[in-house]
Amino acid sequence: MGYPMARNLLRAGHEVALWSHNAEKARQLAAAEKGNLCATPQAVAENADAIFLCVGNTAMSRQVILGSNGIIEGARRGTVVADASTIAPSESREIGKALAAKGVDYLDAPCTGSKPGAEGGTLTFMIGGSREVFERVRPYLDVMGKNFYYCGGPGMGLHAKLSQNLILSNLLQGFNEGMVLATKAGVDPDLMLDILNNSAAKSGLVSAKAPLVLRRSFEAAFSVKWMHKDIGLMLDSANELGVPVPLTALTHQMFQAAIAKGHGDEDICATIKVLEDLTGVEVKSAAS
């Protein structure tokens, strides 16, 4: 998601310093859009007043920000670091404290909308940290997204994002079970989807993912492995806060099963394949 987010900033006329774990991607974007290619996150920080990152997990975020040649080694006092990654709220707060000790402002700014939202500049951001700092970088965020929710102090954007993904992943598991059950019973999947879309079970998730399942299209917009990671963060936060989340624990195991069967890099809707394999049916359109 970071590539199209950075590309949108460049196309809006901003001067952008670029770095990526995938150096070739950064080189391609710098060449295509006249970005400033940097060798390290530290070099990005030395050439930026506002820094945005979107990486895969908590360890990667900590390394990019606080590690050797990291952002913290190049950021000047008053610089803003906005982390759009989905990471552990408790770890995010610790990262923020380390940056604050050097006079650097920090926001947790996880986003949702997957790859299409990043490409179209229509992401939804959930913000945690200082409202004043958020408003300071809002003009840049406006290029990357269209919906912004200020959720409160440090870590609160991440708690909101994880809660949203908790509901999303459990809805997906319910969809998987219902569609496999209906197909096994002999209900036409196209008919079942039409019923869902015209009943109280209608949801944005069903509208977005069901057509992909029916035509057996599992190219990742949001991969199984990354949602599995997010569900793990939900369970960790629930444990820290003393909140029972039994459905989420089961969903975590179903995503683990999908990864074990080789579907980790496919879209989250590929999790239906676990139940399909167990029951000997395939949920697909007659036209597929």
C-alpha positions in Angstrom: 0.0 0.0 0.0 2.9 2.3 0.6 3.8 2.6 -3.1 0.5 4.1 -4.3 0.2 6.2 -1.2 3.7 7.8 -1.9 2.8 8.0 -5.6 -0.4 10.0 -4.8 1.7 12.5 -2.8 4.2 12.9 -5.7 1.4 13.4 -8.2 -0.2 16.0 -5.9 3.0 18.0 -6.3 4.8 17.3 -3.0 8.5 16.7 -2.8 8.8 13.1 -1.4 11.9 11.3 -0.1 11.5 7.5 -0.7 12.7 4.3 0.9 11.3 0.8 0.9 12.3 -2.7 2.1 11.9 -3.5 -1.6 14.6 -1.2 -3.0 13.5 -1.9 -6.6 10.0 -0.6 -5.9 11.5 2.6 -4.5 13.8 3.0 -7.5 10.9 2.5 -9.9 8.7 5.1 -8.2 11.5 7.6 -7.9 12.2 7.2 -11.6 8.6 7.3 -12.7 7.5 10.2 -10.5 10.7 12.1 -9.9 10.9 11.2 -6.2 14.0 11.5 -4.1 15.4 8.0 -3.6 17.0 7.4 -0.2 19.3 4.6 0.9 17.9 4.3 4.5 15.0 5.5 6.6 17.5 7.8 8.3 18.1 9.5 5.0 14.4 9.9 4.5 14.1 11.7 7.9 17.0 14.0 7.0 15.0 15.1 3.9 11.5 15.4 5.3 9.3 17.4 7.7 6.6 14.8 7.8 7.3 11.1 7.5 4.7 8.4 6.6 5.4 4.7 6.8 3.3 1.6 6.1 5.0 -1.7 6.9 3.8 -5.2 7.7 4.2 -5.7 11.4 5.3 -4.4 14.7 8.9 -5.5 14.5 9.3 -3.9 11.1 7.8 -0.7 12.3 10.1 -0.6 15.3 13.2 -1.3 13.1 12.3 1.4 10.5 11.7 4.0 13.2 14.1 3.2 16.0 16.6 0.8 14.5 20.1 1.3 13.1 19.9 3.9 10.3 16.3 4.4 11.4 14.0 7.5 11.2 15.0 8.5 14.8 18.6 9.0 13.7 17.7 11.5 11.1 14.6 13.3 12.3 14.8 16.9 13.4 13.0 18.4 16.4 9.4 19.2 15.3 9.3 16.5 12.6 6.1 14.4 12.5 6.2 10.7 12.1 2.8 9.1 11.2 2.8 5.3 11.1 0.0 4.0 8.9 0.9 0.4 9.8 -1.3 -1.9 11.9 0.8 -2.8 14.9 0.5 -3.4 18.6 -1.0 -0.4 20.4 1.3 -0.9 23.4 4.4 -1.0 21.2 3.2 2.0 19.3 3.0 4.0 22.5 6.6 3.0 23.4 7.8 4.1 19.9 6.1 7.4 20.4 7.8 7.9 23.8 11.2 7.2 22.2 10.6 9.8 19.5 9.2 12.4 21.9 12.5 12.2 23.9 14.1 13.6 20.8 11.4 16.2 20.2 9.8 14.3 17.3 6.0 14.1 17.1 4.3 10.8 16.5 0.9 9.6 15.4 -0.5 6.1 15.0 -2.5 6.4 11.8 -3.6 3.0 10.7 -5.7 2.9 7.5 -8.2 0.7 5.9 -9.3 0.4 2.3 -6.8 -2.1 1.1 -4.9 -1.8 -2.2 -7.7 -0.2 -4.2 -8.2 2.5 -1.5 -4.4 3.3 -1.6 -4.4 3.5 -5.3 -7.5 5.7 -5.5 -6.5 8.0 -2.6 -9.7 6.9 -0.8 -8.3 5.3 2.4 -9.9 5.7 5.8 -7.5 6.7 8.5 -7.9 6.3 12.3 -5.7 8.7 14.2 -4.2 8.4 17.6 -2.0 11.1 19.2 -2.1 14.9 19.4 -5.0 16.5 17.6 -2.8 19.5 16.8 -0.1 17.3 15.2 -2.9 15.5 13.2 -4.1 18.8 11.9 -0.6 19.8 11.0 -0.2 16.8 8.6 -3.8 16.7 7.5 -3.0 18.3 4.1 -0.8 15.3 3.2 -3.3 12.8 4.5 -6.0 14.4 2.4 -4.1 13.3 -0.7 -4.0 9.7 0.5 -7.5 9.3 2.0 -11.0 10.6 2.2 -12.2 9.7 5.7 -10.4 10.6 8.9 -11.3 9.7 12.4 -9.5 11.3 15.4 -9.8 8.6 18.0 -7.9 10.1 20.9 -4.5 9.8 22.5 -1.5 7.5 21.6 -2.6 4.1 20.5 -6.2 4.9 20.1 -6.2 4.9 16.3 -4.8 1.4 16.5 -7.4 0.2 18.9 -10.1 1.5 16.6 -8.4 -0.2 13.5 -8.1 -3.5 15.3 -11.7 -3.4 16.5 -12.8 -2.8 12.9 -10.7 -5.7 11.7 -12.0 -7.9 14.5 -15.6 -7.4 13.2 -14.6 -7.8 9.6 -12.7 -11.1 10.1 -15.5 -12.6 12.2 -18.1 -11.5 9.6 -16.0 -13.2 6.9 -15.9 -16.5 8.9 -19.7 -16.3 9.3 -20.0 -15.8 5.5 -17.7 -18.7 4.8 -19.7 -21.1 7.0 -23.0 -20.0 5.7 -22.1 -20.2 2.0 -20.4 -23.6 2.4 -23.4 -24.9 4.3 -25.9 -23.6 1.7 -23.8 -25.0 -1.2 -23.5 -28.4 0.5 -27.3 -28.5 1.0 -27.8 -27.7 -2.7 -28.6 -24.0 -2.8 -27.2 -22.3 -5.8 -24.5 -19.9 -4.7 -25.6 -17.1 -7.0 -29.1 -17.4 -5.5 -27.7 -17.4 -2.0 -25.7 -14.3 -2.7 -28.8 -12.5 -4.1 -30.7 -13.4 -0.9 -27.9 -12.1 1.3 -27.8 -8.8 -0.6 -31.5 -8.4 -0.1 -31.7 -9.3 3.6 -30.5 -8.1 7.0 -27.4 -10.1 6.3 -26.3 -7.7 3.6 -22.9 -6.1 4.3 -20.1 -4.3 2.6 -17.9 -7.3 3.2 -20.4 -9.6 1.4 -20.8 -7.2 -1.5 -17.0 -6.9 -2.0 -15.8 -10.4 -1.4 -18.6 -12.8 -2.4 -18.3 -12.0 -6.1 -14.6 -12.8 -5.9 -15.3 -16.2 -4.3 -18.0 -17.1 -6.8 -15.7 -16.5 -9.7 -12.7 -18.0 -7.9 -10.6 -14.9 -8.0 -8.3 -14.8 -5.0 -5.6 -12.2 -5.9 -4.8 -10.4 -2.7 -6.2 -7.0 -1.9 -5.7 -7.8 1.8 -3.9 -11.1 2.3 -4.7 -13.9 4.7 -1.3 -13.7 6.4 -1.6 -10.0 7.2 -5.2 -10.3 8.6 -4.0 -13.3 10.6 -1.3 -11.0 12.0 -4.0 -8.4 12.9 -6.2 -10.9 14.6 -3.2 -11.9 16.7 -2.9 -8.3 17.8 -6.6 -8.2 18.6 -6.1 -11.2 20.9 -3.1 -9.6 22.6 -5.0 -6.4 23.2 -8.0 -8.3 24.5 -5.8 -10.2 26.9 -4.2 -6.9 28.1 -7.6 -5.4 28.7 -9.3 -8.4 30.2 -11.9 -8.7 27.4 -13.0 -12.2 26.3 -13.1 -12.6 22.5 -14.0 -16.3 21.9 -15.2 -15.8 18.3 -12.0 -14.0 17.4 -9.9 -16.8 18.8 -11.7 -19.4 16.6 -11.4 -17.1 13.6 -7.6 -16.8 14.3 -7.3 -20.6 14.1 -9.3 -20.8 10.8 -6.9 -18.2 9.3 -4.0 -20.2 10.6 -5.5 -23.3 8.9 -5.7 -21.3 5.6 -2.0 -20.4 5.9 -1.1 -24.0 6.7 -2.8 -25.1 3.5 -0.8 -22.6 1.4 -3.3 -19.7 1.1 -1.4 -17.1 3.1 -0.6 -14.8 0.2 -4.1 -15.0 -1.2 -6.9 -12.6 -0.4 -8.7 -13.0 2.9 -11.7 -14.4 1.0 -9.6 -17.5 0.2 -10.1 -18.6 3.8 -13.4 -20.2 2.5 -11.2 -22.9 0.9 -10.5 -24.5 4.3 -14.2 -25.4 4.8 -14.6 -26.2 1.1 -11.8 -28.8 1.4 -13.3 -30.3 4.6 -16.8 -30.6 3.1 -15.9 -31.5 -0.5 -17.8 -28.6 -2.1 -16.8 -25.5 -4.0 -18.7 -22.2 -3.7 -18.7 -20.9 -7.3 -21.0 -19.4 -9.8 -22.4 -21.6 -12.5 -20.7 -19.3 -15.0 -17.3 -20.0 -13.5 
